């Protein structure tokens, strides 16, 4: 009788193990499919008409209504790869692109970026960790600034933002700057963090790692460290056919306009 029970327990354990293995295989397959879809999308796309969103939501009356409202405010969209880095990539791209329209503004940003490595080191970031990302960030800015024709500069920027090595290093460096700003203003940001995590813990877990999605707190800190503002247009399944607009931080004049759909950011153009 005991042998039978032991046999049943062994069978049950085998079934559970097989089910666990099967679940892991399914999850791995899903992740691979998602990665393949993501990799097929450019890191930063060419400009497209806002009306192109209608194709994505051709059978969704809620979103179609909101796209109509969005179309009354914006003409173009530039998509970013949905890889968890979309906010940082979209924000950095759009901000630098806007600054290229005014050489004085670009030069002011260049000087701010030049001094940013020392700020991070002073905050306790290891110099050897920061240095490579900083050097690449500044190299991109230098290469763009050397081109006096705005269209050529924008073309060069677009090329660099679609080269994985350059583009991801730009993202990493802005993540580090955002983390630094959160920790620098710890007293202000601590109330926005849920649970028992410290600001430093939150930064190490949710801000600095690649592929971690961004929320309100990331946007406020990123804007604060770069001394600019962002208008975020929220398009979701909420009631009504109007999109929702938020200027972040409040009271700033936004230079960058981003479209937020649950879990993803793209760049908008008036």
C-alpha positions in Angstrom: 0.0 0.0 0.0 2.8 2.4 0.9 4.6 1.6 -2.4 1.5 2.5 -4.3 1.2 5.9 -2.5 4.9 6.5 -3.2 4.3 5.7 -6.8 1.4 8.1 -7.1 3.5 10.8 -5.5 6.3 10.2 -7.9 3.9 10.3 -10.8 2.3 13.6 -9.5 5.8 15.1 -9.1 6.7 14.1 -12.6 3.5 15.6 -14.0 4.2 18.9 -12.1 7.8 18.9 -13.4 6.6 18.3 -17.0 4.0 21.0 -16.7 6.6 23.4 -15.3 9.0 22.6 -18.1 6.2 23.0 -20.7 5.2 26.4 -19.2 8.8 27.6 -19.3 9.1 26.5 -23.0 5.9 28.4 -23.9 7.2 31.5 -22.1 10.6 31.3 -23.8 8.9 30.9 -27.2 6.7 33.9 -26.5 9.7 36.0 -25.5 11.5 34.9 -28.6 8.5 35.9 -30.8 8.3 39.3 -29.0 12.0 39.8 -29.5 11.8 39.0 -33.2 8.9 41.5 -33.6 10.8 44.1 -31.7 14.0 43.6 -33.7 12.1 44.0 -37.0 11.1 47.6 -36.0 13.8 50.3 -36.4 15.2 51.8 -33.3 13.8 55.2 -34.5 11.7 55.3 -37.7 11.4 57.8 -40.4 8.6 60.4 -40.2 5.1 59.0 -40.9 1.7 60.7 -41.1 -0.5 60.6 -38.0 -3.2 59.0 -40.2 -1.0 55.9 -40.4 -2.2 55.0 -36.9 -5.6 54.3 -38.4 -4.2 51.1 -40.0 -3.1 49.8 -36.6 -6.6 50.4 -35.1 -8.8 49.8 -38.2 -11.4 47.8 -36.3 -11.1 49.7 -33.0 -13.7 52.5 -32.8 -12.4 53.8 -29.4 -8.9 54.4 -30.7 -10.1 55.6 -34.1 -12.0 58.4 -32.4 -8.9 59.4 -30.4 -6.7 59.3 -33.5 -9.1 61.8 -35.1 -8.6 64.1 -32.1 -4.8 63.5 -32.3 -4.8 64.3 -36.0 -6.3 67.8 -35.3 -3.2 68.7 -33.2 -0.3 66.8 -34.8 0.7 66.0 -38.4 3.5 63.4 -38.0 4.7 60.6 -35.8 8.1 59.0 -35.5 8.0 55.5 -34.0 10.5 54.0 -31.6 11.2 50.3 -31.0 9.0 48.8 -28.3 11.8 47.4 -26.2 11.4 49.0 -22.8 13.8 51.8 -23.8 11.3 53.7 -25.9 10.8 56.7 -23.5 14.5 57.4 -23.1 15.2 56.9 -26.8 12.3 59.0 -28.0 13.0 61.7 -25.5 16.7 62.0 -26.2 16.2 61.9 -30.0 13.3 64.5 -30.0 15.1 66.8 -27.6 18.4 66.9 -29.6 16.5 67.2 -32.9 14.6 70.3 -31.5 17.8 71.9 -30.2 19.4 71.6 -33.7 17.0 74.3 -34.8 18.8 76.8 -32.6 22.6 76.7 -32.3 22.7 78.7 -29.1 20.3 76.2 -27.4 22.3 73.3 -28.7 25.6 74.8 -27.5 24.0 75.4 -24.0 22.9 71.7 -24.0 26.4 70.6 -25.1 28.0 72.4 -22.2 25.5 70.9 -19.8 26.3 67.4 -21.1 30.1 68.1 -20.9 29.8 68.7 -17.1 27.4 65.8 -16.5 30.0 63.1 -16.0 31.6 65.0 -13.0 28.1 65.4 -11.5 27.6 61.6 -11.6 31.0 60.8 -10.2 30.4 63.4 -7.4 27.1 61.5 -6.6 29.1 58.3 -6.2 28.8 56.6 -9.6 32.0 54.7 -10.5 34.0 56.7 -13.0 34.9 53.6 -15.0 31.2 52.7 -15.3 30.1 56.2 -16.5 33.1 57.0 -18.8 32.3 54.8 -21.9 28.7 55.9 -22.0 29.6 59.5 -21.5 32.3 59.4 -24.2 29.8 57.9 -26.7 27.1 60.5 -25.8 29.5 63.3 -26.3 30.8 61.8 -29.6 27.3 61.8 -31.0 26.8 65.4 -30.0 30.2 66.4 -31.5 29.5 64.6 -34.8 26.2 66.4 -35.1 27.6 69.8 -34.1 30.3 69.6 -36.8 27.6 69.7 -39.5 26.5 73.3 -40.0 23.6 72.3 -42.3 20.6 71.5 -40.1 19.2 68.9 -42.4 22.6 67.1 -42.6 23.0 67.2 -38.9 19.5 65.7 -38.4 20.3 63.0 -41.0 23.6 62.1 -39.2 21.7 62.0 -35.9 19.1 59.7 -37.3 21.8 57.4 -38.6 23.5 57.2 -35.3 20.3 56.6 -33.4 19.7 53.6 -35.6 23.1 52.1 -35.0 22.6 49.8 -31.9 25.9 50.6 -30.3 25.5 54.4 -30.4 21.8 54.4 -29.8 21.9 52.1 -26.7 24.8 54.0 -25.2 22.8 57.2 -25.5 19.9 55.5 -23.7 22.1 54.1 -21.0 23.7 57.5 -20.3 20.4 59.2 -20.0 19.3 56.4 -17.7 22.3 57.2 -15.5 21.6 60.9 -15.6 18.0 60.3 -14.6 19.1 58.0 -11.8 21.6 60.6 -10.6 18.9 63.3 -10.6 16.5 61.1 -8.6 19.2 60.5 -6.0 20.3 64.1 -6.0 16.7 65.1 -5.2 15.9 62.2 -3.0 13.8 64.2 -0.5 11.4 65.2 -3.3 11.2 61.9 -5.2 11.0 59.5 -2.2 7.2 60.1 -1.8 6.6 58.8 -5.4 8.1 55.4 -4.7 5.8 52.7 -3.5 6.7 50.1 -0.9 9.8 50.0 1.3 12.4 50.7 -1.4 14.8 53.6 -1.1 15.3 56.0 -4.0 18.7 54.3 -4.6 17.1 50.9 -4.7 14.4 52.1 -7.1 17.1 53.6 -9.4 19.2 50.4 -9.3 16.2 48.2 -10.1 13.9 50.4 -12.3 15.9 53.2 -13.9 19.5 52.2 -14.6 18.9 48.7 -16.2 18.2 48.6 -19.9 14.7 47.4 -21.1 13.0 48.7 -18.0 9.9 50.7 -18.9 9.5 54.3 -17.7 6.8 56.0 -15.7 5.9 59.5 -14.5 8.8 59.6 -12.1 11.4 58.8 -14.8 10.0 61.6 -17.0 10.1 64.2 -14.3 13.7 63.4 -13.3 14.9 63.2 -17.0 13.4 66.6 -17.7 14.8 68.0 -14.5 18.4 66.9 -15.3 18.2 68.2 -18.9 16.4 71.4 -17.8 13.5 71.0 -20.3 9.8 70.0 -20.4 7.8 67.3 -22.2 4.2 67.2 -23.3 2.8 63.7 -23.1 -0.3 62.9 -25.1 -2.1 59.9 -23.5 -4.1 57.7 -25.9 -5.8 54.8 -24.2 -9.2 53.2 -23.8 -10.6 55.8 -21.5 -14.0 57.3 -21.9 -14.6 59.7 -24.7 -12.9 60.4 -28.0 -10.4 63.0 -26.8 -6.7 62.3 -26.0 -5.4 63.6 -22.6 -2.4 66.0 -22.5 0.0 66.6 -19.6 2.9 69.0 -19.5 5.8 67.6 -17.4 7.0 69.0 -15.1 4.0 71.3 -14.5 4.6 74.9 -15.5 7.3 74.2 -18.1 7.2 75.0 -21.8 7.5 71.6 -23.5 10.0 71.3 -26.3 9.3 67.6 -26.8 6.0 66.0 -27.6 5.5 62.3 -27.0 2.6 60.0 -27.7 2.0 57.5 -24.9 0.0 54.3 -25.6 -0.1 51.8 -22.7 3.5 50.7 -22.3 5.0 52.6 -25.2 6.2 56.1 -26.3 6.6 57.6 -29.8 7.5 61.1 -31.0 4.9 63.6 -32.2 5.3 66.5 -34.5 3.1 69.6 -34.9 
